[in-house]
Amino acid sequence: MKASTNSINWFEISVADINRAASFYSTIFDITMDRQEMMGMHMAFFPWENGSGKANGALVQGDMYVPSADGVKLYLNADPDLQVVLDRIQGAGGQIVMAKTAIGDGLGYMAFFVDTEGNVVGLHSNA
């Protein structure tokens, strides 16, 4: 088996209301999310470049997808400065649970927020 260059190649964030969740993430990251129904699931995709080899993912609403504050922690890229994203969270309906915090050793900054679906999600940026 060939080693991958990324430890993650795809992620899915469970949501209860795809419209509400897509609106929230579109607002805080200032992006457009393409939507699709696939295999009985409603999906909203984060922007991606086909063939780039970079990890990507989607919001997913379906029978097997239950939002959780206690599950795996996912850190979304908020470069160049995650404070810009944090400043949009409350207005979009989310809640900040850990403010921008230096990681140390030159590894950048992190923060946590609760999205409109009840998921606790991390942010990371270099500044």
C-alpha atoms as a printed R data frame, in Angstrom:
    type eleno elety resid chain resno       x      y      z
1   ATOM     1    CA   MET     A     1   0.000  0.000  0.000
2   ATOM     2    CA   LYS     A     2   1.363  3.406 -0.992
3   ATOM     3    CA   ALA     A     3   1.557  6.004  1.787
4   ATOM     4    CA   SER     A     4  -0.743  8.983  1.326
5   ATOM     5    CA   THR     A     5   0.522 12.553  1.415
6   ATOM     6    CA   ASN     A     6  -2.473 13.586  3.557
7   ATOM     7    CA   SER     A     7  -3.724 11.938  6.720
8   ATOM     8    CA   ILE     A     8  -7.259 12.929  5.704
9   ATOM     9    CA   ASN     A     9  -8.654 12.690  2.191
10  ATOM    10    CA   TRP     A    10 -12.371 13.279  2.879
11  ATOM    11    CA   PHE     A    11 -14.520 14.420  5.783
12  ATOM    12    CA   GLU     A    12 -18.232 14.707  6.407
13  ATOM    13    CA   ILE     A    13 -19.850 16.927  9.020
14  ATOM    14    CA   SER     A    14 -23.194 15.527 10.174
15  ATOM    15    CA   VAL     A    15 -26.089 17.994 10.065
16  ATOM    16    CA   ALA     A    16 -29.775 17.890 10.958
17  ATOM    17    CA   ASP     A    17 -30.807 20.724  8.600
18  ATOM    18    CA   ILE     A    18 -28.730 21.028  5.412
19  ATOM    19    CA   ASN     A    19 -30.077 24.485  4.534
20  ATOM    20    CA   ARG     A    20 -29.337 25.952  7.960
21  ATOM    21    CA   ALA     A    21 -25.895 24.327  8.141
22  ATOM    22    CA   ALA     A    22 -24.883 25.354  4.604
23  ATOM    23    CA   SER     A    23 -25.965 28.919  5.344
24  ATOM    24    CA   PHE     A    24 -23.888 28.943  8.545
25  ATOM    25    CA   TYR     A    25 -20.672 27.611  6.948
26  ATOM    26    CA   SER     A    26 -21.118 29.758  3.817
27  ATOM    27    CA   THR     A    27 -21.429 32.824  6.051
28  ATOM    28    CA   ILE     A    28 -18.517 32.213  8.401
29  ATOM    29    CA   PHE     A    29 -16.052 31.230  5.643
30  ATOM    30    CA   ASP     A    30 -17.502 33.574  2.991
31  ATOM    31    CA   ILE     A    31 -17.816 30.718  0.473
32  ATOM    32    CA   THR     A    32 -20.358 29.194 -1.871
33  ATOM    33    CA   MET     A    33 -21.237 25.544 -1.240
34  ATOM    34    CA   ASP     A    34 -22.473 23.388 -4.106
35  ATOM    35    CA   ARG     A    35 -25.349 21.100 -3.133
36  ATOM    36    CA   GLN     A    36 -26.357 17.666 -4.307
37  ATOM    37    CA   GLU     A    37 -28.551 14.755 -3.305
38  ATOM    38    CA   MET     A    38 -26.730 11.441 -3.438
39  ATOM    39    CA   MET     A    39 -27.864  8.004 -2.273
40  ATOM    40    CA   GLY     A    40 -30.688  9.540 -0.218
41  ATOM    41    CA   MET     A    41 -28.386 12.047  1.496
42  ATOM    42    CA   HIS     A    42 -28.421 15.830  1.160
43  ATOM    43    CA   MET     A    43 -24.890 17.207  0.771
44  ATOM    44    CA   ALA     A    44 -23.280 20.652  0.638
45  ATOM    45    CA   PHE     A    45 -19.653 20.601 -0.536
46  ATOM    46    CA   PHE     A    46 -16.831 22.816  0.656
47  ATOM    47    CA   PRO     A    47 -14.962 24.413 -2.292
48  ATOM    48    CA   TRP     A    48 -12.414 22.104 -3.862
49  ATOM    49    CA   GLU     A    49 -10.109 21.749 -6.818
50  ATOM    50    CA   ASN     A    50 -10.443 18.455 -8.652
51  ATOM    51    CA   GLY     A    51  -7.152 16.600 -8.906
52  ATOM    52    CA   SER     A    52  -5.340 18.826 -6.387
53  ATOM    53    CA   GLY     A    53  -4.667 15.941 -3.996
54  ATOM    54    CA   LYS     A    54  -5.875 18.083 -1.087
55  ATOM    55    CA   ALA     A    55  -8.386 16.856  1.482
56  ATOM    56    CA   ASN     A    56 -11.963 18.033  1.147
57  ATOM    57    CA   GLY     A    57 -15.404 17.331  2.527
58  ATOM    58    CA   ALA     A    58 -19.063 18.130  2.840
59  ATOM    59    CA   LEU     A    59 -21.956 18.745  5.165
60  ATOM    60    CA   VAL     A    60 -24.256 15.714  5.080
61  ATOM    61    CA   GLN     A    61 -27.854 15.219  6.185
62  ATOM    62    CA   GLY     A    62 -29.048 11.606  6.182
63  ATOM    63    CA   ASP     A    63 -30.271  8.735  8.313
64  ATOM    64    CA   MET     A    64 -26.762  7.737  9.456
65  ATOM    65    CA   TYR     A    65 -25.621 11.315 10.214
66  ATOM    66    CA   VAL     A    66 -26.207 12.648 13.730
67  ATOM    67    CA   PRO     A    67 -24.518 15.886 14.843
68  ATOM    68    CA   SER     A    68 -22.435 15.534 18.011
69  ATOM    69    CA   ALA     A    69 -20.366 17.698 20.321
70  ATOM    70    CA   ASP     A    70 -18.571 14.620 21.672
71  ATOM    71    CA   GLY     A    71 -17.297 12.937 18.509
72  ATOM    72    CA   VAL     A    72 -14.119 13.271 16.487
73  ATOM    73    CA   LYS     A    73 -12.662 16.774 16.397
74  ATOM    74    CA   LEU     A    74 -12.128 18.248 12.958
75  ATOM    75    CA   TYR     A    75 -10.025 21.370 12.397
76  ATOM    76    CA   LEU     A    76 -10.934 23.508  9.414
77  ATOM    77    CA   ASN     A    77  -8.346 25.735  7.771
78  ATOM    78    CA   ALA     A    78  -8.999 29.390  8.612
79  ATOM    79    CA   ASP     A    79  -5.804 30.880  7.165
80  ATOM    80    CA   PRO     A    80  -4.582 33.503  7.088
81  ATOM    81    CA   ASP     A    81  -6.114 34.477 10.492
82  ATOM    82    CA   LEU     A    82  -8.840 32.464 12.222
83  ATOM    83    CA   GLN     A    83 -10.064 35.561 14.079
84  ATOM    84    CA   VAL     A    84 -11.797 36.657 10.853
85  ATOM    85    CA   VAL     A    85 -13.857 33.440 10.897
86  ATOM    86    CA   LEU     A    86 -14.470 33.640 14.667
87  ATOM    87    CA   ASP     A    87 -15.863 37.156 14.251
88  ATOM    88    CA   ARG     A    88 -18.631 35.797 11.981
89  ATOM    89    CA   ILE     A    89 -19.720 32.807 14.090
90  ATOM    90    CA   GLN     A    90 -22.197 34.356 16.540
91  ATOM    91    CA   GLY     A    91 -23.911 36.398 13.837
92  ATOM    92    CA   ALA     A    92 -24.375 33.224 11.792
93  ATOM    93    CA   GLY     A    93 -25.993 31.375 14.724
94  ATOM    94    CA   GLY     A    94 -23.000 29.546 16.214
95  ATOM    95    CA   GLN     A    95 -21.184 29.838 19.538
96  ATOM    96    CA   ILE     A    96 -17.480 30.203 20.274
97  ATOM    97    CA   VAL     A    97 -16.396 27.777 23.003
98  ATOM    98    CA   MET     A    98 -12.631 28.434 22.882
99  ATOM    99    CA   ALA     A    99 -11.240 31.769 21.708
100 ATOM   100    CA   LYS     A   100  -8.185 32.085 19.473
101 ATOM   101    CA   THR     A   101  -5.348 30.388 21.352
102 ATOM   102    CA   ALA     A   102  -1.658 30.062 20.479
103 ATOM   103    CA   ILE     A   103  -0.624 26.428 20.129
104 ATOM   104    CA   GLY     A   104   3.071 27.109 20.762
105 ATOM   105    CA   ASP     A   105   6.290 26.012 19.060
106 ATOM   106    CA   GLY     A   106   5.348 28.058 15.987
107 ATOM   107    CA   LEU     A   107   2.393 25.766 15.166
108 ATOM   108    CA   GLY     A   108  -0.100 28.607 14.789
109 ATOM   109    CA   TYR     A   109  -3.431 29.156 16.495
110 ATOM   110    CA   MET     A   110  -6.569 27.190 17.250
111 ATOM   111    CA   ALA     A   111 -10.145 27.814 18.398
112 ATOM   112    CA   PHE     A   112 -13.356 25.809 18.834
113 ATOM   113    CA   PHE     A   113 -16.952 26.675 17.989
114 ATOM   114    CA   VAL     A   114 -20.346 24.973 18.109
115 ATOM   115    CA   ASP     A   115 -22.108 25.126 14.737
116 ATOM   116    CA   THR     A   116 -25.855 25.476 14.188
117 ATOM   117    CA   GLU     A   117 -26.201 21.681 14.282
118 ATOM   118    CA   GLY     A   118 -24.505 21.121 17.666
119 ATOM   119    CA   ASN     A   119 -21.116 19.929 16.330
120 ATOM   120    CA   VAL     A   120 -17.970 21.183 18.043
121 ATOM   121    CA   VAL     A   121 -15.523 22.100 15.271
122 ATOM   122    CA   GLY     A   122 -11.940 23.357 15.477
123 ATOM   123    CA   LEU     A   123 -10.275 26.106 13.491
124 ATOM   124    CA   HIS     A   124  -6.560 26.424 12.739
125 ATOM   125    CA   SER     A   125  -4.525 29.218 11.194
126 ATOM   126    CA   ASN     A   126  -0.874 30.197 11.043
127 ATOM   127    CA   ALA     A   127  -1.562 33.723 12.307
